[in-house]
Amino acid sequence: MSGGNRLVTVVAASEQIPRRTTGTDASRSESRCPQTEVARSAIRFDAIIVGGGPGGSSCARVLVRAGLRVAVIERRRFPRVKPCGGWISAPVWDELELSRREYPGGVWPWRRCHVRYRGRAYRIGARGDFIRRVELDDFLLRRSGAQVIEGHPVSSLERRDGAWVVDGAYAAPWLVGAGGTSCPVARALFPRKPGHPVAALEREFEADSAEIAAARVGADGEPELLLHDDLGGYSWNVPKGAWLNVGTGTASAKRVRSAWAAARDFFLESGHLPESARGPLSQVEGHAYHLFDPAHLESAERDGAFLVGDSLGLAQPLTAEGILPAVLSGRTCAEAILRGAPRSYGPCLSAHPTIRDYALTREILRVLAGMRRGTSASRVPGPFACSATARGFAWMFSGRRIPGGRLLRIALDVRRGGPPA
Ligand SMILES: Cc1cc2nc3c(=O)[nH]c(=O)nc-3n(C[C@H](O)[C@H](O)[C@H](O)COP(=O)(O)OP(=O)(O)OC[C@H]3O[C@@H](n4cnc5c(N)ncnc54)[C@H](O)[C@@H]3O)c2cc1C
């Protein structure tokens, strides 16, 4: 495809495309984009990023800081609501190069979580933070310093003489797909992902803070996590001051609605949510997204186009945490662009300690699933196994690295019958 001219329509291009822009004046931009006919008529940048979530804004920030002219083209207008629990594990702050004190939005730190599994309740020491996505994403996008083109759903991509032309209007030699699960760059230029996505439903809504405080199981910010009996997903109930965030995620997208209904009923009937939550919880939003699979990294880049975050399918294989891998992949992608070494992106990502942990977690889960298949389905785990499961989940939920990762990797390689990697 390199060097050829190709137009890819991603969605019906009949939508009105408002061109409200913020940031610096794009028409005055200088760039290294080739001076072809299309590139001359289009507004030129060094890099175009499609999607302004944490993956896109993290990538943009690193590129802008290095002096590149960067446009982030975003379908929605920010601040926008993105279905998300707003759980941030500790490494996210480091990846964002942001301290909690510096962050102007609401932060709810927690040092304990309340896990419920097979009718037993556990209060477990673990740590992390909750934020509100509507605030975080807006802050990160503005902080990136990129030119933000909002309210513009990208509908066509064209490859002309070494440049990517977006909707005939914007051109750049580098194109980053950060549009989440339905990213137009992923759909147009990259193969479909193997395997099925997971699904999550969620609602964040305002309520009376005194009523929330009277109902919640722990302190403000402490999550109540309901592990589904078959370990096919989990649900959450998170008090954030005068806000409540309640949701469900399941490995099988088909089961998410029924699991959500069961979790909502449990939280309401146990009195862990105020009665006033019943109305808001009749409406939930969500979407499907892909958990990490090493095979996804084989299609991370082509011809100067990249995928980051959900568009690449990077979420943590057990908890489905997606903000951390979105941010770190955005940064890793930007670093590959700045090195002028686009092909180094996939290998650098797979060598990242967090992504190595994800690969290991996926492998461990695969082995455990195989062991479970070998035991009788009617066998109910005993108290020790339930407690270990709840604690293991809380460990993962604090974003901690897997202890003894190297030894575990060797053990898994030996089990597979191959030489240790
Ligand atoms: C219900 C739910 C709860 C979750 N809870 C958590 C949690 O608590 N913690 C956590 O770490 N992860 C959570 N996740 C996962 C997390 O939200 C995602 O993994 C993360 O948002 C991925 O970031 P991203 O930047 O790749 O994509 P996104 O955040 O999805 O951003 C993509 C952006 O691209 C834009 N876009 C899409 N199409 C186009 C187009 N055609 N043109 C222009 N722009 C476009 C979208 O409007 C969007 O703003 C949750 C997911 C769901 C569904």
The ligand as an SDF file (V2000), in Angstrom:
LIG
                    3D

 53 58  0  0  0  0  0  0  0  0999 V2000
  -18.5970    0.5970   31.4300 C   0  0  0  0  0  0  0  0  0  0  0  0
  -17.0970    0.6310   31.3850 C   0  0  0  0  0  0  0  0  0  0  0  0
  -16.3800    0.8510   32.5620 C   0  0  0  0  0  0  0  0  0  0  0  0
  -14.9770    0.9290   32.5320 C   0  0  0  0  0  0  0  0  0  0  0  0
  -14.3130    1.1990   33.7030 N   0  0  0  0  0  0  0  0  0  0  0  0
  -12.9750    1.3450   33.6860 C   0  0  0  0  0  0  0  0  0  0  0  0
  -12.2820    1.7430   34.8730 C   0  0  0  0  0  0  0  0  0  0  0  0
  -12.8890    1.9960   35.9120 O   0  0  0  0  0  0  0  0  0  0  0  0
  -10.9230    1.8850   34.8110 N   0  0  0  0  0  0  0  0  0  0  0  0
  -10.2240    1.6430   33.6540 C   0  0  0  0  0  0  0  0  0  0  0  0
   -8.9890    1.7430   33.6650 O   0  0  0  0  0  0  0  0  0  0  0  0
  -10.8660    1.2830   32.5190 N   0  0  0  0  0  0  0  0  0  0  0  0
  -12.2160    1.1570   32.4920 C   0  0  0  0  0  0  0  0  0  0  0  0
  -12.8710    0.8600   31.3310 N   0  0  0  0  0  0  0  0  0  0  0  0
  -12.0940    0.7410   30.1000 C   0  0  0  0  0  0  0  0  0  0  0  0
  -11.6570    2.1400   29.6350 C   0  0  0  0  0  0  0  0  0  0  0  0
  -12.7610    3.0190   29.6580 O   0  0  0  0  0  0  0  0  0  0  0  0
  -11.0780    2.0860   28.2190 C   0  0  0  0  0  0  0  0  0  0  0  0
  -10.2010    1.0050   28.1150 O   0  0  0  0  0  0  0  0  0  0  0  0
  -10.3450    3.3980   27.9130 C   0  0  0  0  0  0  0  0  0  0  0  0
  -11.2610    4.4580   27.8540 O   0  0  0  0  0  0  0  0  0  0  0  0
   -9.5920    3.2980   26.5830 C   0  0  0  0  0  0  0  0  0  0  0  0
   -9.0900    4.5770   26.2520 O   0  0  0  0  0  0  0  0  0  0  0  0
   -8.8990    5.0020   24.7280 P   0  0  0  0  0  0  0  0  0  0  0  0
   -8.2610    6.3390   24.7470 O   0  0  0  0  0  0  0  0  0  0  0  0
   -8.2580    3.9080   23.9790 O   0  0  0  0  0  0  0  0  0  0  0  0
  -10.3870    5.0880   24.1240 O   0  0  0  0  0  0  0  0  0  0  0  0
  -11.6320    5.9750   24.5800 P   0  0  0  0  0  0  0  0  0  0  0  0
  -11.4870    6.4530   25.9490 O   0  0  0  0  0  0  0  0  0  0  0  0
  -12.8300    5.1700   24.2200 O   0  0  0  0  0  0  0  0  0  0  0  0
  -11.5500    7.2390   23.6280 O   0  0  0  0  0  0  0  0  0  0  0  0
  -11.8040    7.1170   22.2450 C   0  0  0  0  0  0  0  0  0  0  0  0
  -12.2720    8.4590   21.7080 C   0  0  0  0  0  0  0  0  0  0  0  0
  -12.3610    8.3570   20.2940 O   0  0  0  0  0  0  0  0  0  0  0  0
  -13.4990    9.0710   19.8450 C   0  0  0  0  0  0  0  0  0  0  0  0
  -13.9320    8.5410   18.5380 N   0  0  0  0  0  0  0  0  0  0  0  0
  -14.4920    7.3270   18.2720 C   0  0  0  0  0  0  0  0  0  0  0  0
  -14.7790    7.2400   16.9480 N   0  0  0  0  0  0  0  0  0  0  0  0
  -14.3770    8.4040   16.3760 C   0  0  0  0  0  0  0  0  0  0  0  0
  -14.4140    8.9120   15.0480 C   0  0  0  0  0  0  0  0  0  0  0  0
  -14.9460    8.2220   14.0290 N   0  0  0  0  0  0  0  0  0  0  0  0
  -13.9130   10.1270   14.8120 N   0  0  0  0  0  0  0  0  0  0  0  0
  -13.3820   10.8730   15.8160 C   0  0  0  0  0  0  0  0  0  0  0  0
  -13.3340   10.4440   17.1070 N   0  0  0  0  0  0  0  0  0  0  0  0
  -13.8130    9.2220   17.3800 C   0  0  0  0  0  0  0  0  0  0  0  0
  -14.5350    8.8050   20.9510 C   0  0  0  0  0  0  0  0  0  0  0  0
  -15.5300    9.8040   20.9590 O   0  0  0  0  0  0  0  0  0  0  0  0
  -13.6510    8.8410   22.2110 C   0  0  0  0  0  0  0  0  0  0  0  0
  -13.6200   10.1180   22.8130 O   0  0  0  0  0  0  0  0  0  0  0  0
  -14.2690    0.7590   31.3110 C   0  0  0  0  0  0  0  0  0  0  0  0
  -14.9840    0.5210   30.1350 C   0  0  0  0  0  0  0  0  0  0  0  0
  -16.3900    0.4650   30.1530 C   0  0  0  0  0  0  0  0  0  0  0  0
  -17.1410    0.2200   28.8830 C   0  0  0  0  0  0  0  0  0  0  0  0
  1  2  1  0
  2  3  1  0
  2 52  2  0
  3  4  2  0
  4  5  1  0
  4 50  1  0
  5  6  2  0
  6  7  1  0
  6 13  1  0
  7  8  2  0
  7  9  1  0
  9 10  1  0
 10 11  2  0
 10 12  1  0
 12 13  2  0
 13 14  1  0
 14 15  1  0
 14 50  1  0
 15 16  1  0
 16 17  1  0
 16 18  1  0
 18 19  1  0
 18 20  1  0
 20 21  1  0
 20 22  1  0
 22 23  1  0
 23 24  1  0
 24 25  2  0
 24 26  1  0
 24 27  1  0
 27 28  1  0
 28 29  2  0
 28 30  1  0
 28 31  1  0
 31 32  1  0
 32 33  1  0
 33 34  1  0
 33 48  1  0
 34 35  1  0
 35 36  1  0
 35 46  1  0
 36 37  1  0
 36 45  1  0
 37 38  2  0
 38 39  1  0
 39 40  1  0
 39 45  2  0
 40 41  1  0
 40 42  2  0
 42 43  1  0
 43 44  2  0
 44 45  1  0
 46 47  1  0
 46 48  1  0
 48 49  1  0
 50 51  2  0
 51 52  1  0
 52 53  1  0
M  END
$$$$
